[in-house]
Amino acid sequence: MFFNVPREPSPSKPGLVLNDWTGGATLAPITTRIRRIPSEVVLGTDDGMTRECALNLDSIITIPRSCLRERLASLSPERLKGIENAIHFALGLDKRAIVRRGGGHACLRYS
């Protein structure tokens, strides 16, 4: 499901809710900048969007649940499978991606 997500001071932005929990929602932003890379899924009018756009699964964010606005569209099971594959690639869960990256992951300190 898609929602408009406000980001101050800009107007609301579309995104796909990946996980909706009590305090917040994890979502992937949707943009009109299409890069055609493995970590994005191209959406179009057949998906309920007004024009061709891309779901960026390499830019997953968590926002307060109160920021969710109106529902924009729903996706087919086939499209959801493509999203699952893109998430696996973006998070390094895809076996091919792990091999290309040297076969390992590291826990790092960040700020």
C-alpha angles and dihedrals in degrees: 000000000000128000135183107247119200121223114185127269094008123074120266120293131211123249142162115245108228097174129009116196135164099275102030151347130250111216146165117232121237120220139176089229103098116195098169094223127147093256095060135066120212113226129192145173090294086064093052097262120133092232141355113299141151133247106220109214092174090066102054113165138180120226135176111277089234089068093067113106132178125344112252107183148332128234133231121246089250092055090047089056089055089050091051090053092049091050090051090051094045093050095043093248093123110099092222091053092049092053092049091050094053101270102277147081129211134209109230136186112241139175 
